[in-house]
Amino acid sequence: MKSRKLKHTRRRATILTAAATSAVAGVALLPNWNAGASTAAEPQVDAKTKAAFQSLADAVFTDRTNALVDQPRHGGKKALAGRFSGKVELSSGIGRTEDAARKQLDDRRNRLASNGEKYSAGSTKVTLDRTQVKGRTAVVVVTENTTLTYAKVTGGEPGTTGFQAHHELTFKADKQGTWKVTKIRETGDGYLAVNQLAQPKTTTVAAKTTTTTPAAPRAAITKRPTAVPKKLTGGEYDYQAMAAYAEKHWTNYNPAYPNFNGAGAGGDCTNFVSQALKAGGWKHVPGYVYDYTRWFGTADIQSHSFVGVNEWSWFAQNSKRTTSLANVYQMDVGDVLQVDFNKDGSKDHTMIVTSRRNGVPYLTYHSTNTLRRSVTSIISSYPNAAYYAYRT
């Protein structure tokens, strides 16, 4: 059985669940009501209403995505979600919350632009996973898939970045039978999506003080210092193979390994990065699972260092398979970035570089499933976090 500490470490560290199988609105949505259960005082939730739930969720997250795109977003008109009225709409409280969210994302867009990054287009699609109804409350679970197109500011940017996130929306029906969104929350580690605003969980963990667990030095986040490029193939490790593995499996999880997303599972980011490193030539070091000087992972058993963010860092340094970089912009393909969002001494998240363009590393990770997000974007979202960059 995995220790509670490890679960906490993986949950805080490890790179959102693979998307649940989406159901077409109104089909196989497993509601907890039946045709004879409603009374005249309780509004019906039919296929048309469920489709409206999905459409409103799509509008909410499309509005957030559009706030990041460097072009006029609404033509002076209301946000898409604000145009809903009638049987399904935003509550006044959520309307104000989403207005504030778009303003924050406008600010984020401006910060990115000042650092040389823009998005020329964005596309969001929301699918309805399930709807559960009890009386006048409906809980709607959706999956968001968003793609942003990089504007050619320097000419060397990748084509796109993308992510997959999961959300839960709570609708309440008023006396007139109008369903209003009263709560929107991200499930899993949804705060790691490009257009999300919720902050990381802030559970306090005492900083590690034992000398047997080496502490990595922090990396600076100043803009683009000179970096020594890596030889990506033909050496001891194949860094292109690491990147290819990560970009293949960022949403298409490899069934040869367990998936640590889900309630109580701890998160999958470090497990995912370890798989990519293994694909590029990192060899198993067998032993006891809790010995951080060992590293191994299969479908049946994984060392704590294979799946835990802090344990991975301890192994990486102790084994000399990595060296610390002084600045995050020095990272190249196959290098690893870890983040301590709260600066509490316990690292929270692990990512791997799958592309480097014009001096900017682009990261791919699980929890939230994300493809080629720039380190500039990560820093823009979390400027006060502590960063640790590893040359692999």
Number of C-alpha atoms within 10 A of each C-alpha: 3 10 10 11 11 21 20 19 24 31 29 29 30 34 35 29 26 23 19 14 11 16 14 16 22 19 12 12 18 12 15 12 14 10 9 6 10 14 10 6 11 17 19 19 21 12 14 11 16 22 17 18 29 25 19 22 29 22 20 21 24 22 23 24 23 25 25 26 22 19 13 9 16 12 8 7 9 10 22 16 20 19 12 15 12 10 16 22 23 23 17 13 12 16 18 11 14 21 15 12 19 21 14 18 22 18 15 19 22 17 17 20 14 10 13 13 21 24 21 16 17 20 15 21 17 24 23 27 24 24 24 16 19 12 16 18 19 23 20 23 24 27 25 19 20 22 19 23 18 21 20 15 12 10 10 14 21 17 11 17 21 21 27 27 29 25 20 19 20 20 24 20 20 14 11 11 16 17 27 24 26 18 16 18 14 18 19 21 28 24 21 26 24 26 26 18 17 14 14 16 13 10 10 10 14 9 11 14 10 8 7 10 17 17 15 18 14 18 20 16 20 11 14 15 13 10 14 9 12 15 14 17 12 8 10 11 19 20 27 18 21 27 25 16 21 32 20 12 19 24 20 12 18 15 8 11 16 17 19 25 23 16 11 13 15 26 32 31 34 35 28 32 31 25 24 23 24 19 20 21 15 19 11 14 13 14 13 14 18 16 14 24 22 22 27 22 23 13 11 8 12 20 25 30 27 26 31 34 30 31 26 24 26 19 22 24 18 16 14 9 12 17 14 20 21 17 21 30 24 25 30 28 25 31 29 26 21 26 23 22 23 20 14 17 17 20 27 28 29 33 28 33 28 27 24 22 14 10 18 21 24 27 29 30 31 33 34 30 28 28 25 24 24 22 19 24 20 18 17 17 22 18 13 12 15 22 24 23 27 27 18 20
